[in-house]
Amino acid sequence: MVIDLDKCTGCGACMTACQVENNIAPMVDASNKMRTLSWMLVFELSNKKSGAEAEVAYLPRPCMQCGNPACVPVCPVIATEKNEEGGIVSQVYPRCIGCRYCMAACPYHARYFNWEDPIFPKGMEKALSPSTSARPRGVVEKCNFCHTRFMQAKDKARQDGGNPEGLADGAYMPACAEICPTGAISFGDVKNKEHKVFDLAQGKDAFRLLEKLGLNPQVYYVSKREWVRKLGDNYAATGKPGAAKKHS
Amino acid sequence: MGLDRRGFVKIVVGGVAGTLFTPVIWQSLDDVSIWSQNWPWIPRLNKGEVKAKAALSKLCPAGCAVKVKTVGGLPFAVVGNTANPMSKGGVCPVCAAGAQLMYSPARVKSPLKKVGEGKFEAIKWEDAEALLVEKLTALKGQNGKIAAINGDETGSAGEVISGLLAGLGNSGYYMMPGEKFVAEKGVKLMGGSGQPGFDIAGADLVLMIGADALDSWGTTVANQKAFAATRPTGAAATAKFVYAGPVLNHSAAVSDKFLPVPPQATAAFALGLANLLINAGAVSSASDFAEYKALAAKYTVEEVEKATGLKAESMKALVDLIKAAKSPVVIAGASFGQGAGALDFVAGASLNVLLGRVGSGMTLLPAAPKAVAGATSSDKDAASFLAEVATGKAAPGALIVYEANPAYALPQADDMAKTLGNIAFKVSFSTYMDETAALCDLILPAPHPYERFDDALNPYGVAKPTYLAGKPVVKKPVQDCKDPVDVLLGAASKLGLSLGFDTYADVIQAKAKALGADFDALAAGGIWTGEAKGGSLNLGASALAKVAVAKTDDKTLAVAPVSNQANGSATLATPPANLLTVRETELSGKDLIVQMNAATAKKAGVAEGNKVKLSAGKGELKARVHLNEGVAPGTVAVLLGFGRSAWDEFTKGKGDNVYKILTVSDEAGTGLKVWAGSTVTVAKV
């Protein structure tokens, strides 16, 4: 996934689409951010200047689907795994015992704990998406790049006589990328040269969050604004822009 | 034989080994972990074929052309319609939550009759319709006794409502305030006629003055798509965007430049820019150019700095950008889509005239044919009408409210609600139990957009005549509701009037035919577009001579209401699925958070986190302070959409309503009521 921060208006459509796709029950007090479930969360960044010099940028943060995830080795019950299933870090809800070690390990705060059972207003359960089961109280959950869509895209490729392991660019698209009205979120296989994101991820303005940690996040950000790139910690390794941009 | 030590160890070891090798224990553990999460109260998913049906989602003011995904016939998600040129696959955050809103706890479930203060009883549709007809019959033929407020700017429903009123001998048809109404007045002041449009897609420089075009002004998703087309990720941008307004909002966040301009000084800013452009050689063949030039000359960089706080360099840099552009367009409006004066519009639009962009960047749309023969247009907005009711100049005995929430979304909202409450009979056609419905004597539930026929003609901002139409996605509405237009057409028939149609679907089909559009193609997700009309405009110099910059001092601050589309609109409280998008810097528990820059806070004697009271007129608003350097000097930014007193547990009682502290004033020379430059006093509590 490559997110162009210079195109994100912070409208929140991605957050809503994510909540709808993944059957996250609405919370009465959503201002209590310690209890909310935001698989996709749009942060507001500021350059801390004032007047005509002031700038803000909005940073959508899904799970980074790290190549070397911090959350996986700490899970005592193997409820979260990194495998070749699209490089997605899985989360097996029935296996999760709710110890939250993974939440403590994730530096991106991309994991959330269900403090309550999912309670939908009466009747709203009829509008549940068929993609994702509702999770009970006591388990951890997170963005999985709309994994059901990945499986559906592979099924379609099989039906159409194509190659399910080499999906065409655009054949698989998470809900957030699909709905974004400014097209700020590009999605594809970052290892596939035929996919648009392959080049975008290597662009001179591309960076990843907290690269110095070596987790190899699979979400790339793009911004022409230097102060935005600096906030992403791209400079940490060498002190120079453009450092640490290897695919793996 | 006894059990010796060796035998005991064998049994234990054998037992442990056997336990490890048998699948029973592991299977049991697995089952326990699954079944301990498999409680009957955890909702199950719906099964069935997944389909996507085209729909016109009029949950946001402009309306999104979307596809509604259904499973087994039940809507569950909304995706963009890539085939529709307006939305091009994009969806706004409100329409993204559209399927869930069908089951909102705030929906009106059946016709309701008021039986006491805040108490309603469910009644049958026959009884509800009979009551409506009875009240209208009693007042038929008495001009001024029946009025209607319409909150739907684009639908043909307005034709039916105004046609019905005209048939009943009444002329009291009023629209809720919006940009379109003011802009058309502005065009008249510039010697033209018609609804103005703006070609963002064809511009290489878009200057937004006040208008939050990339979040809540005009056809938001189309604007965002036009913006996105100029910004291919990883490549050079092909157009510049500049936002000049009171708050570093969503449009400003992605613009190349943000210029903080207090809400009361946008006209002065535009005229200051005109002065610099004329000094740089800009000329116009408009008949009033000499007058305009002399007027603009008064807005020197020093004067503009005094009014806005902007330094000369910022203004000059903007002039350089405009000069370098081949196809610039200027869009002027209020930062929250209403309350600006016609002069604010004229000041911005005059720049398009000066730059020779009328007919290309800024267009004029021709009058559209009407489907309902007796339909009229509104010459006054609902705020002006209710001000007359409050002073006794107007005395309606019955009020029809269609898709509008005047009790919440008009300046000095508490007074407006009180005035509304004093009207003898009020009927609200509303999908949700909003603040206005809660005041009404009769509530007639309207279907959700995915349960009804509806249309949208020329949503404000489009550069060409544009028409969209939709039909129901589901076979049966979730609640016991009827299409309001069908109800009104039925009432008209019982009152002995013929508006020429039996149902709203017939009206829309006739409208499509009158425009030369194919209804079936529109309902399948298509679009009809026509051509903008020709014609020129003058610079509006004589009207602009009356521009006045309201003064603020250390004790009063200008209010800049901020509209984030995700938080809903006047007619829609924040959808439950959108509550997550509300930031910690906007709402904390039940406290609304208002924003101002550090210098302004210091002058007002408040600091980060302080509880404050903002007062203006009879209205008061309580909030906490958050410091934000993206707010113009002398300005307090307040987010719209909170302080609901009706709706549901997700929104009721959260934050406070900024409309309570907006004050109305008369715009010099135009007679319009304006409230975009309202000021408030701030006190720590």
Interface residues (C-beta under 8 A of the other chain):
Chain A: V2 D4 D6 K7 C8 T9 G10 C11 G12 A13 M15 T16 A17 Q19 V20 E21 N23 I24 P26 M27 V28 D29 A30 S31 N32 K33 T36 S38 L41 V42 E44 S46 K48 K49 S50 G51 A52 A54 E55 V56 A57 Y58 Y93 P94 R95 I97 D117 P118 F120 P121 K122 G123 M124 E125 K126 A127 L128 S129 P130 T132 S133 A134 R135 P136 G138 V139 A175 E178 I179 C180 P181 T182 G183 A184 S186 D199 L200 G203 D205 A206 V222
Chain B: S33 I34 Q37 N38 W39 W41 I42 P43 R44 L45 N46 K47 G48 V50 V71 L74 P75 F76 A77 V78 V79 G80 G89 G90 V91 C92 P93 A96 A97 A99 Q100 M102 Y103 S104 P105 L214 D215 T220 V221 Q224 K225 F227 A228 R231 T233 G234 L248 H250 S251 A252 A253 V254 K257 F258 L259 P260 G309 L310 K311 S314 V478 N564 Q565 A566 P575 P576 A577 N578 L579 L580 T581 V582 R583 E584 T585 L587 S588 G589 N597 A598 A599 E629 G630 P633 D648 E649 F650 K654
